[in-house]
Amino acid sequence: MQKIIKQFPVLSQYTYLNTATSGLLYDGLLEWRQEHDLDFLIGGSQMKMSSHILLDDTRNSIGDFFGCPKENVALVPNFSMGLNLLLEGIGRERNVLLLKGDYPSVNWPFESRGCKVDYAEINENLEENIYNKIKTGHFDILALSLVQWLNGIKIDLEFLRQLKEEFPNLIIIADGTQYLGTENFNFKESGIDVLAASSYKWLLGGYGNGFMMFGVGMEDKFTPLSSGFNAVQGKLEDKERISFAKRFEPGHLDTLNFGSLKYSLGFLSDIGMERIGDKIGKLTHKAKESLEGLGVLEEAVVSRKDHSSIFNIKGGKEMYDKLMRQNVICALRGSGIRLSFHFYNTENEIDKIVGILK
C-alpha cells in the first residue's frame, strides 16, 4: 500500500482528511491525461472520431465495477445534472420522502418541482424513521444520500434492499457520491432503482464526470424529454428510438473526463476493492473510537453500529485554523469540522489529529 500512496504527492506535504470534499489526483492518472491531450494535440478530429470507443469502454467499466448492465448506464457530468434530467420526466405529482438536512442537490430538485414532500429525521434511528414514514404514508419515491455529507451517517444497505422487497412499488433514488469507492457494492442486488454519483471524491475520477445506473422498469416510471445529436450517435433516423439511458446523454461527452473515470476504476480494481474496504474499515473503527473518547462526536454517530469514514467533530473556526496550521486539510461543515479518511490515509494520521485536539 505504501508504494500506491507514493502516487499521491499531496500526501507528502499534508495530512489530507478531505476526500469528502475532493479526491486526489495521482501520478498514474496525470500521465494518462497528458497522453490523452498529446494524442488530441497531434491528431485533432481524427483522435476524437474514435471517442465513442472510449465512452463505451467507460460504460462497460462502470457496469462491471458496480454490477449493472452497460445499457442501463448513462454518463453525466455530475450527480446534480443527472438527477435534474431524470426529474424533468417525473410526470404527475409524486409523493416523495426525503431526509431532513440531506445534501441540497438531492432535496432541492424535488422541492423546486412542486412534489408533495415529507422528511425523515437523520439520527441514530435513521432506518426506523424512514420505515415508519413509508409504512404509514403513501410515497411514490424515496430519495436519499447513501452517506450523509455533514456527519457521515451511512444508511444500512440491507435495510434498503428489504424495504424494496416489502414495498416493491416504491422507487428508491440514491446519491452514491459520498459512498461509491469505499467498499464493494453491487447495484443489481441493492434494491435501489436509480443510483447516480459524481466521481471526483472517493472514486478519484477527477471533475466533470459522473454516471447514473437504472434498475429494471425505470423507463416506465419516468419520461425524460432531453434529446440531442449525441443521443443517437449521429444516426438521424434513430430520433424516435432513443433509449432511456441515452436520454441523459444529449450532447457530446468529454473523453478526457470520462476517460479519467475509466482509468481510476481500473486503478481501484488493481488495488482491489476488498482491500480498500478493509483499510477504510480499520481507519473508520480507530477514528470513531478515538474521537468518541475525546467527546467530540454527536450522539447520533456514537450510537450507530456501522458508520462511514466521514466524521464531523465539535469545533469552530479557531480549531479549524489550528488544524490547517498543522497542515491538516479538512473542511468546515455544518456546526463542526469534517474529517474524512480514504485508503491512502494512515492510523498515524489519526493519532496526529487526536494529539492536536487534546
C-alpha positions, 0 to 999 in steps of 0.5 A: 500500500505504501508504494500506491500512496507514493502516487499521491504527492499531496500526501507528502506535504499534508495530512489530507482528511478531505476526500469528502470534499475532493479526491486526489489526483495521482501520478498514474492518472496525470500521465494518462491525461497528458497522453490523452491531450498529446494524442488530441494535440497531434491528431485533432478530429481524427483522435476524437472520431474514435471517442465513442470507443472510449465512452463505451469502454467507460460504460462497460467499466462502470457496469462491471465495477458496480454490477449493472448492465452497460445499457442501463448506464448513462454518463453525466457530468455530475450527480446534480445534472443527472438527477435534474434530467431524470426529474424533468420526466417525473410526470404527475405529482409524486409523493416523495420522502426525503431526509431532513438536512440531506445534501441540497442537490438531492432535496432541492430538485424535488422541492423546486418541482412542486412534489408533495414532500415529507422528511425523515429525521437523520439520527441514530434511528435513521432506518426506523424513521424512514420505515415508519414514514413509508409504512404509514404514508403513501410515497411514490419515491424515496430519495436519499444520500447513501452517506450523509455529507455533514456527519457521515451517517451511512444508511444500512444497505440491507435495510434498503434492499428489504424495504424494496422487497416489502414495498416493491412499488416504491422507487428508491433514488440514491446519491452514491457520491459520498459512498461509491469507492469505499467498499464493494457494492453491487447495484443489481442486488441493492434494491435501489432503482436509480443510483447516480454519483459524481466521481471526483471524491472517493472514486478519484475520477477527477471533475466533470464526470459522473454516471447514473445506473437504472434498475429494471422498469425505470423507463416506465416510471419516468419520461425524460424529454432531453434529446440531442445529436449525441443521443443517437450517435449521429444516426438521424433516423434513430430520433424516435428510438432513443433509449432511456439511458441515452436520454441523459446523454444529449450532447457530446461527452468529454473523453478526457473526463470520462476517460479519467473515470475509466482509468481510476476504476481500473486503478481501484480494481488493481488495488482491489476493492476488498482491500480498500474496504478493509483499510477504510474499515480499520481507519473508520473503527480507530477514528470513531473510537478515538474521537468518541473518547475525546467527546467530540462526536454527536450522539447520533454517530456514537450510537450507530453500529456501522458508520462511514469514514466521514466524521464531523467533530465539535469545533469552530473556526479557531480549531479549524485554523489550528488544524490547517496550521498543522497542515491538516486539510479538512473542511468546515461543515455544518456546526463542526469540522469534517474529517474524512479518511480514504485508503491512502490515509494512515492510523498515524494520521489519526493519532496526529489529529487526536494529539492536536485536539487534546 
